[in-house]
Every structure is written in structure tokens, then in C-alpha cells.
Amino acid sequence: MKFFYISTESNQNGIYEIHDRSCFSLPPVEKRDYVGHFQHAKEALKKAIHFNPNASLCPHCCQKGAKNIFKSSNQTLEK
């Protein structure tokens, strides 16, 4: 399980990004709020959307999925 946080400052598009605590884009302590401890980022998003409808998942730490797995598999197959 991972710990998730939401930025208290929006990005240039008005979105408040959700990050796991190991993300290199995680805002400093004074610019984030704790969302909770979840197995998956989508669970954190479900909770955060209730108190911030402009919440979204960080593209760096929360949107890793099938694309990355397939990309790794293809690289392995090409070698």
C-alpha cells in the first residue's frame, strides 16, 4: 500500500495533482494535504474528488500501467 497526497496549489491548468510519497514531483509538506493510504492511485482519486473536484492523478507516479509494462516487454523482446 502507498501513501497519497494532493497538492494544495493547482497547476497551470487548474488541476490539483495527487502523488504517492515517493514521487519526484511531490510538493513540499506545506503545499500538500494527506489523502490516505491506498493500494491503488485510483482509490486515492475517488476520495480526493469528494473534497476537490479538480483533483487528478500525477502523470509521473500514478499513471504507470499497462503501457509501461508492454513497453518493457517489447524492449526485452527486441534485444
PyMOL commands that set and color helices and strands:
alter all, ss='L'
color gray80, all
select helices_A, chain A and resi 29-31+41-51+66-78
alter helices_A, ss='H'
color red, helices_A
select strands_A, chain A and resi 2-7+16-20+32-38+55-57
alter strands_A, ss='S'
color yellow, strands_A
deselect
rebuild
show_as cartoon
